[in-house]
């Protein structure tokens, strides 16, 4: 057998990987490993369940010191390919991503002062069981520090889904796949092949189980039973952790029977919270950046008070930036973050946001309340294909200014602007 170090990762070891991907790996490597095609008995079949190609974000951002990008304060971590316990380069110079580097990236991002939220983008069928549960536990232990989202942008299956489920929110693209909560193990039997070639393999060993599962004899029933018991225990760990991370009943997780689900079917099964795209989640998370001032109607008055306090000498400013307000507790900050999340989600999910996505994002960025944004979006036309909804509504509300206005026009500007906003917010004057 060639490349025994590769074979040791694929055979006689429990894997948290989508079985179709495992079959594809074995099919591609069988000639190189064994010098002949590998026939897989009782291989699972899944209809219409092809792995989709990776869908990259159009928002690149800046590369951090570790393996993630920062886009508008959002750490975007790409998790792609088969996963292993520790990152390594194999004999054919292929890089295998390890849970150790994935966890280090997440922990570095969560401690980075330039990062206020995190998005893990999965395009992985899973991989080795070793390290997968520890990775999920490390991610889950970071909850509450900063918002952590994950998305199956292609596929997050098996060990990849275990890691994704540990985040605060799990999303899936319309054609992405999530799930495969199960465990698989492959054993290869060369006994008939070597017998036909007139080859005899003799094992000299001490310890009754030293050569369990060797590829030169059929799998004994006792070894099969031992391995099945180990898989059962790993399966219980898998379903139990997913149930904890997703706040689901473990029976509901087991009921999936290791299926993978596409798009909204994953949401229906409880394995995902929503259907979205990577770019949409980056925009949403970018809007959660904590402001040093409140949003909505009271923002200007509060800023004026802060400015007055600075002028009176009660607060100081450095490098042109207003100092942080004093007397705030962690509970105050947590409450402010939750309020901002609720405002952002309320605007983006508002019924009037349909067909007005760009305007909805502008409402978030400009600090409007959910009620204000709803009224403004209701007064705006829906964007046509390729149109700019925000520009359209501003054009409909603002008075025309071309630089040739006379004194009379300037004198009426206040009334015109006031009337346009009254129209947007449906204010009726007596």
ROGU-342181 format. One line per field, with one value per residue (C-alpha): residue number from 1; chain; x, y, z; residue in three letters. Coordinates in Angstrom, 1 decimal, m for minus. Example, Ala and Ser with C-alpha at 12.3 -4.5 7.8 and 13.67 -1.06 7.14 Angstrom:
% residues 2
i <- [1 2]
ch <- [A A]
c1 <- [12.3 13.7]
c2 <- [m4.5 m1.1]
c3 <- [7.8 7.1]
aa <- [ALA SER]
***
This chain:
% residues 430
i <- [1 2 3 4 5 6 7 8 9 10 11 12 13 14 15 16 17 18 19 20 21 22 23 24 25 26 27 28 29 30 31 32 33 34 35 36 37 38 39 40 41 42 43 44 45 46 47 48 49 50 51 52 53 54 55 56 57 58 59 60 61 62 63 64 65 66 67 68 69 70 71 72 73 74 75 76 77 78 79 80 81 82 83 84 85 86 87 88 89 90 91 92 93 94 95 96 97 98 99 100 101 102 103 104 105 106 107 108 109 110 111 112 113 114 115 116 117 118 119 120 121 122 123 124 125 126 127 128 129 130 131 132 133 134 135 136 137 138 139 140 141 142 143 144 145 146 147 148 149 150 151 152 153 154 155 156 157 158 159 160 161 162 163 164 165 166 167 168 169 170 171 172 173 174 175 176 177 178 179 180 181 182 183 184 185 186 187 188 189 190 191 192 193 194 195 196 197 198 199 200 201 202 203 204 205 206 207 208 209 210 211 212 213 214 215 216 217 218 219 220 221 222 223 224 225 226 227 228 229 230 231 232 233 234 235 236 237 238 239 240 241 242 243 244 245 246 247 248 249 250 251 252 253 254 255 256 257 258 259 260 261 262 263 264 265 266 267 268 269 270 271 272 273 274 275 276 277 278 279 280 281 282 283 284 285 286 287 288 289 290 291 292 293 294 295 296 297 298 299 300 301 302 303 304 305 306 307 308 309 310 311 312 313 314 315 316 317 318 319 320 321 322 323 324 325 326 327 328 329 330 331 332 333 334 335 336 337 338 339 340 341 342 343 344 345 346 347 348 349 350 351 352 353 354 355 356 357 358 359 360 361 362 363 364 365 366 367 368 369 370 371 372 373 374 375 376 377 378 379 380 381 382 383 384 385 386 387 388 389 390 391 392 393 394 395 396 397 398 399 400 401 402 403 404 405 406 407 408 409 410 411 412 413 414 415 416 417 418 419 420 421 422 423 424 425 426 427 428 429 430]
ch <- [A A A A A A A A A A A A A A A A A A A A A A A A A A A A A A A A A A A A A A A A A A A A A A A A A A A A A A A A A A A A A A A A A A A A A A A A A A A A A A A A A A A A A A A A A A A A A A A A A A A A A A A A A A A A A A A A A A A A A A A A A A A A A A A A A A A A A A A A A A A A A A A A A A A A A A A A A A A A A A A A A A A A A A A A A A A A A A A A A A A A A A A A A A A A A A A A A A A A A A A A A A A A A A A A A A A A A A A A A A A A A A A A A A A A A A A A A A A A A A A A A A A A A A A A A A A A A A A A A A A A A A A A A A A A A A A A A A A A A A A A A A A A A A A A A A A A A A A A A A A A A A A A A A A A A A A A A A A A A A A A A A A A A A A A A A A A A A A A A A A A A A A A A A A A A A A A A A A A A A A A A A A A A A A A A A A A A A A A A A A A A A A A A A A A A A A A A A A A A A A A A A A A A A A A A A A A A A A A A A A A A A A A A A A A A A]
c1 <- [0.0 1.3 0.9 m0.1 m0.2 m3.1 m4.9 m4.7 m6.7 m9.4 m9.8 m10.6 m11.0 m14.4 m15.1 m17.5 m17.8 m20.5 m20.4 m20.7 m17.7 m15.8 m16.7 m15.4 m12.1 m11.7 m12.6 m10.0 m7.3 m7.9 m5.6 m2.8 m3.3 m4.0 m3.1 m6.7 m10.2 m11.9 m15.3 m17.5 m20.2 m23.5 m22.5 m25.3 m27.2 m28.7 m30.9 m30.2 m27.7 m24.7 m22.1 m22.4 m19.3 m18.1 m19.8 m17.4 m18.3 m17.9 m16.7 m13.0 m12.0 m8.5 m6.5 m5.7 m2.5 m4.2 m6.3 m9.4 m10.5 m12.0 m14.9 m16.4 m15.5 m16.7 m14.2 m14.9 m13.4 m13.4 m13.6 m13.2 m12.4 m12.0 m11.1 m8.4 m7.3 m4.2 m3.4 m0.8 0.5 0.2 2.7 1.1 1.4 m2.3 m3.1 m5.5 m7.2 m7.1 m9.5 m6.5 m6.0 m9.8 m10.2 m7.1 m8.6 m11.9 m10.3 m8.0 m10.9 m12.9 m10.0 m9.3 m10.4 m11.0 m13.6 m17.1 m18.7 m17.7 m19.0 m17.7 m18.3 m18.4 m17.8 m16.8 m18.2 m16.6 m13.6 m11.9 m13.7 m10.5 m10.6 m14.1 m15.8 m13.1 m13.4 m17.2 m16.8 m14.2 m16.6 m19.5 m17.5 m17.0 m20.8 m21.9 m18.6 m19.4 m22.1 m21.0 m22.8 m22.1 m23.3 m23.3 m22.3 m22.1 m22.1 m21.6 m21.9 m21.0 m18.0 m18.3 m22.0 m20.9 m18.7 m21.3 m24.0 m21.9 m22.4 m25.1 m26.9 m26.7 m27.7 m27.7 m27.7 m30.7 m28.8 m26.5 m26.6 m26.5 m26.7 m25.3 m25.3 m23.8 m20.6 m19.1 m16.2 m14.7 m12.9 m11.1 m10.6 m7.9 m8.1 m9.6 m7.3 m4.1 m5.3 m5.9 m2.4 m1.0 0.1 m0.1 0.1 1.1 0.6 2.9 1.6 0.9 m2.5 m5.7 m6.8 m3.5 m4.4 m8.1 m9.5 m6.3 m7.0 m5.6 m8.6 m12.4 m13.7 m14.5 m17.9 m16.4 m14.4 m17.4 m19.4 m16.7 m16.4 m20.2 m20.3 m17.7 m19.6 m22.8 m21.0 m19.7 m23.1 m24.6 m21.9 m22.7 m26.5 m26.2 m23.8 m25.9 m29.0 m27.3 m25.8 m29.1 m31.4 m33.2 m34.5 m32.0 m34.8 m35.3 m31.6 m31.6 m34.8 m32.8 m31.0 m27.8 m29.7 m28.4 m31.0 m30.9 m31.8 m35.2 m35.5 m32.6 m34.5 m37.6 m35.6 m34.3 m30.7 m30.5 m32.2 m32.6 m31.8 m29.3 m26.1 m22.6 m22.8 m26.2 m24.9 m21.7 m23.9 m26.2 m23.3 m21.5 m24.5 m24.2 m21.1 m21.6 m22.0 m20.7 m24.1 m27.7 m29.7 m33.1 m34.8 m32.6 m29.3 m28.8 m29.9 m27.6 m24.7 m25.3 m25.3 m22.0 m20.5 m21.5 m20.0 m16.7 m16.7 m17.4 m14.4 m16.3 m15.1 m12.0 m11.3 m8.2 m7.0 m10.3 m12.4 m15.0 m14.2 m16.3 m19.1 m18.4 m20.5 m21.5 m21.7 m21.3 m25.1 m25.6 m23.4 m25.1 m28.5 m27.4 m26.0 m29.3 m31.3 m29.2 m29.6 m33.3 m33.5 m31.4 m33.3 m36.6 m35.8 m34.3 m37.2 m39.9 m42.7 m42.1 m38.4 m39.5 m38.3 m36.5 m33.5 m31.0 m33.3 m33.6 m29.9 m29.7 m32.3 m30.1 m27.0 m28.6 m30.0 m33.7 m36.0 m38.1 m41.2 m39.5 m37.9 m41.2 m43.0 m40.1 m40.0 m43.8 m43.7 m40.9 m41.4 m40.0 m36.7 m36.9 m34.4 m31.0 m32.5 m31.4 m34.3 m32.7 m31.9 m35.4 m37.1 m34.7 m35.4 m39.2 m39.0 m36.3 m36.9 m35.1 m31.9 m29.9 m27.9 m30.1 m32.6 m33.5 m34.3 m37.9 m37.0 m34.5 m37.1 m39.5 m37.0 m37.8 m41.5 m40.8 m38.5 m40.9 m43.7 m41.7 m41.0 m44.6 m45.5 m43.0 m44.2 m47.9 m48.2 m51.6 m51.6 m54.7]
c2 <- [0.0 3.4 6.5 4.6 7.9 9.0 5.6 5.8 9.0 7.4 3.9 2.3 5.7 7.4 10.4 13.2 13.7 13.6 10.0 11.2 13.3 10.4 8.2 10.8 11.1 7.3 7.0 9.6 8.1 4.4 3.8 5.7 4.0 0.5 0.4 m0.5 1.0 0.5 m1.1 0.3 m2.1 m0.7 2.8 5.3 7.0 10.4 11.9 15.4 16.1 17.4 19.6 23.1 25.2 27.8 31.2 34.0 37.3 40.4 42.3 41.6 43.8 43.8 40.7 40.4 38.9 35.5 33.8 36.1 39.3 42.3 43.9 47.0 45.6 42.1 39.3 36.9 33.5 31.1 27.4 25.2 21.6 18.5 19.2 17.5 17.6 19.8 21.7 20.1 19.8 16.2 14.3 15.9 19.4 19.7 21.9 20.3 22.8 21.9 22.6 24.1 26.9 27.4 27.9 30.1 32.4 32.7 33.4 36.0 37.7 37.8 39.4 41.9 45.5 46.2 43.5 43.8 40.8 37.5 35.5 32.0 31.0 27.2 25.3 21.9 18.4 17.8 15.6 13.9 13.3 14.0 17.7 18.4 18.3 20.4 23.0 23.2 23.6 26.4 28.3 27.8 29.1 32.5 33.2 36.5 38.3 39.5 38.4 35.2 34.1 31.1 30.4 27.3 29.0 25.8 23.1 22.8 19.0 16.7 18.1 21.4 21.7 20.8 23.9 26.1 25.1 26.5 30.0 32.4 32.3 29.7 30.7 28.8 30.0 29.2 26.3 25.6 22.4 21.9 18.9 15.3 14.9 11.4 9.3 7.1 4.6 2.7 m0.7 m2.1 m5.9 m7.1 m10.8 m12.1 m9.9 m11.2 m14.8 m14.6 m13.3 m16.1 m13.8 m14.8 m12.1 m13.3 m11.1 m11.5 m9.6 m9.5 m8.2 m9.7 m6.5 m5.3 m6.0 m5.3 m4.1 m4.8 m4.8 m8.3 m10.2 m9.9 m7.8 m10.1 m9.8 m8.9 m6.1 m4.8 m4.8 m2.9 m0.3 0.1 0.8 3.5 5.1 5.0 6.9 9.5 9.8 10.5 13.2 14.7 14.9 16.0 18.9 20.1 20.0 22.1 24.6 24.9 24.8 21.8 18.6 15.8 13.7 16.3 16.2 12.4 12.4 14.0 10.6 12.3 13.9 17.1 19.8 22.4 26.1 26.6 22.9 23.2 26.0 23.8 21.0 23.4 23.2 26.8 30.0 31.6 31.7 34.4 35.2 36.0 39.6 40.1 38.8 41.0 44.1 43.2 42.5 45.7 47.6 46.3 48.3 49.9 53.7 56.2 58.0 56.8 56.4 57.8 61.0 61.7 61.4 65.1 66.3 63.8 64.8 68.5 67.7 65.8 68.7 71.1 68.9 68.9 72.6 73.0 70.8 67.9 65.6 65.7 64.8 63.4 63.4 65.0 62.1 62.5 60.6 57.6 58.4 57.5 55.5 52.8 49.2 46.1 45.6 49.0 48.1 44.7 46.4 48.9 46.2 44.2 47.3 48.0 44.4 44.6 47.9 46.5 43.3 45.1 47.4 44.7 42.3 44.9 44.2 47.5 46.5 44.0 45.5 48.3 46.5 49.3 51.9 49.6 49.4 53.2 53.5 51.3 53.3 56.7 55.6 55.7 53.8 50.8 52.9 55.8 53.5 51.7 55.0 56.2 52.8 52.8 56.2 55.1 53.3 49.8 49.6 48.3 45.8 47.5 50.6 52.6 52.7 55.1 57.6 57.3 58.1 61.0 62.4 62.2 63.9 66.6 69.9 70.4 72.5 73.5 76.5 79.1 79.6 83.2 84.7 83.7 80.1 80.1 81.6 78.7 75.9 75.3 74.9 72.6 70.3 70.2 69.3 66.5 64.9 65.3 63.4 60.6 60.2 60.8 63.8 65.6 69.2 70.8]
c3 <- [0.0 m0.9 1.3 4.4 6.4 4.1 4.4 8.1 8.1 5.9 7.1 10.5 12.1 12.9 10.7 10.9 7.1 4.5 3.1 m0.5 m0.1 1.6 m1.4 m3.8 m1.9 m1.8 m5.5 m6.4 m4.3 m4.6 m7.6 m5.9 m2.6 m3.7 m7.4 m8.3 m8.1 m4.8 m4.8 m1.9 m0.6 0.7 m0.4 0.5 m2.2 m2.0 m4.7 m6.0 m3.3 m5.2 m3.3 m4.6 m5.6 m3.2 m3.3 m2.5 m0.9 m3.0 0.0 0.5 3.4 4.9 5.7 9.5 10.9 11.1 8.4 8.3 6.7 8.4 6.5 8.2 11.6 10.8 10.9 8.0 8.4 5.5 6.4 3.3 2.4 4.4 8.1 10.2 13.8 13.1 9.9 7.8 4.2 2.9 0.7 m2.5 m1.1 m0.4 2.6 5.1 7.4 11.1 13.9 15.8 13.3 12.9 16.7 16.9 14.1 15.9 19.3 17.7 16.0 19.2 21.0 18.2 19.2 15.5 15.3 16.7 15.1 13.4 10.4 9.7 6.0 5.6 2.4 4.0 4.1 7.5 8.4 11.3 14.5 16.5 17.4 16.1 19.5 21.1 18.4 18.8 22.6 22.1 19.8 22.1 25.0 23.3 23.0 24.6 23.9 20.4 17.8 16.1 12.9 10.6 7.1 5.0 1.8 m0.2 2.5 6.2 6.8 9.7 11.6 9.7 10.8 14.4 14.4 12.7 15.2 18.1 16.7 17.8 14.5 11.7 8.1 4.9 1.3 m0.9 m2.5 0.4 2.5 6.2 8.5 8.1 11.9 11.9 12.1 9.5 9.5 6.5 6.6 3.6 3.1 0.8 1.9 m1.4 m3.5 m1.8 m1.8 m5.6 m5.9 m3.8 m1.1 2.6 5.4 8.8 11.9 14.9 17.9 21.6 22.8 21.5 19.9 18.5 14.8 15.0 11.7 9.6 5.8 5.2 6.6 6.7 9.6 12.6 14.1 17.6 16.1 14.2 17.4 19.3 16.5 16.3 20.0 19.6 16.7 18.8 21.6 19.2 17.6 21.1 21.7 18.3 18.6 22.2 21.4 18.5 20.6 23.3 20.8 18.9 21.9 20.3 21.7 21.1 19.7 17.0 16.1 15.9 13.8 11.0 10.7 9.3 6.4 4.8 4.0 1.3 2.0 3.7 4.4 6.9 8.6 8.8 10.3 13.0 11.8 10.6 11.6 8.2 4.5 3.5 1.7 2.9 1.7 3.4 6.7 6.5 5.9 8.8 11.2 10.1 11.2 14.7 15.4 18.8 18.5 21.1 20.8 20.8 17.6 16.8 17.8 20.9 19.1 18.4 21.8 23.5 21.3 22.2 25.9 25.5 23.6 26.3 28.9 27.1 26.8 30.5 31.3 32.8 30.0 27.9 24.2 22.7 19.1 18.0 19.4 22.1 25.2 26.2 28.6 32.2 34.6 32.1 33.3 31.3 31.7 30.1 27.1 26.7 26.8 24.2 21.9 22.2 21.4 18.3 17.2 17.6 15.7 12.8 12.6 12.8 9.9 7.6 8.3 8.1 5.7 3.9 3.2 0.5 m2.8 m0.9 0.5 m0.3 1.4 4.4 4.8 4.5 7.3 9.5 8.8 9.4 12.8 12.1 14.5 13.2 13.1 11.3 8.8 8.1 7.3 5.1 3.2 2.8 1.1 m1.2 m4.6 m4.8 m6.6 m10.2 m11.5 m11.3 m9.9 m6.9 m4.4 m2.0 m4.7 m6.1 m2.8 m2.0 m5.5 m4.8 m1.4 m1.7 m3.5 m6.8 m6.3 m9.4 m8.2 m9.8 m7.0 m6.2 m2.8 m3.0 m3.6 m0.8 1.5 0.7 1.1 4.7 4.0 1.0 3.0 5.9 3.6 2.0 5.3 6.4 3.3 4.0 7.6 6.8 9.1 8.8 9.9 11.3]
aa <- [UNK UNK UNK UNK UNK UNK UNK UNK UNK UNK UNK UNK UNK UNK UNK UNK UNK UNK UNK UNK UNK UNK UNK UNK UNK UNK UNK UNK UNK UNK UNK UNK UNK UNK UNK UNK UNK UNK UNK UNK UNK UNK UNK UNK UNK UNK UNK UNK UNK UNK UNK UNK UNK UNK UNK UNK UNK UNK UNK UNK UNK UNK UNK UNK UNK UNK UNK UNK UNK UNK UNK UNK UNK UNK UNK UNK UNK UNK UNK UNK UNK UNK UNK UNK UNK UNK UNK UNK UNK UNK UNK UNK UNK UNK UNK UNK UNK UNK UNK UNK UNK UNK UNK UNK UNK UNK UNK UNK UNK UNK UNK UNK UNK UNK UNK UNK UNK UNK UNK UNK UNK UNK UNK UNK UNK UNK UNK UNK UNK UNK UNK UNK UNK UNK UNK UNK UNK UNK UNK UNK UNK UNK UNK UNK UNK UNK UNK UNK UNK UNK UNK UNK UNK UNK UNK UNK UNK UNK UNK UNK UNK UNK UNK UNK UNK UNK UNK UNK UNK UNK UNK UNK UNK UNK UNK UNK UNK UNK UNK UNK UNK UNK UNK UNK UNK UNK UNK UNK UNK UNK UNK UNK UNK UNK UNK UNK UNK UNK UNK UNK UNK UNK UNK UNK UNK UNK UNK UNK UNK UNK UNK UNK UNK UNK UNK UNK UNK UNK UNK UNK UNK UNK UNK UNK UNK UNK UNK UNK UNK UNK UNK UNK UNK UNK UNK UNK UNK UNK UNK UNK UNK UNK UNK UNK UNK UNK UNK UNK UNK UNK UNK UNK UNK UNK UNK UNK UNK UNK UNK UNK UNK UNK UNK UNK UNK UNK UNK UNK UNK UNK UNK UNK UNK UNK UNK UNK UNK UNK UNK UNK UNK UNK UNK UNK UNK UNK UNK UNK UNK UNK UNK UNK UNK UNK UNK UNK UNK UNK UNK UNK UNK UNK UNK UNK UNK UNK UNK UNK UNK UNK UNK UNK UNK UNK UNK UNK UNK UNK UNK UNK UNK UNK UNK UNK UNK UNK UNK UNK UNK UNK UNK UNK UNK UNK UNK UNK UNK UNK UNK UNK UNK UNK UNK UNK UNK UNK UNK UNK UNK UNK UNK UNK UNK UNK UNK UNK UNK UNK UNK UNK UNK UNK UNK UNK UNK UNK UNK UNK UNK UNK UNK UNK UNK UNK UNK UNK UNK UNK UNK UNK UNK UNK UNK UNK UNK UNK UNK UNK UNK UNK UNK UNK UNK UNK UNK UNK UNK UNK UNK UNK UNK UNK UNK UNK UNK UNK UNK UNK UNK UNK UNK UNK UNK UNK UNK UNK UNK UNK UNK UNK UNK UNK UNK UNK UNK UNK UNK UNK UNK UNK]
***
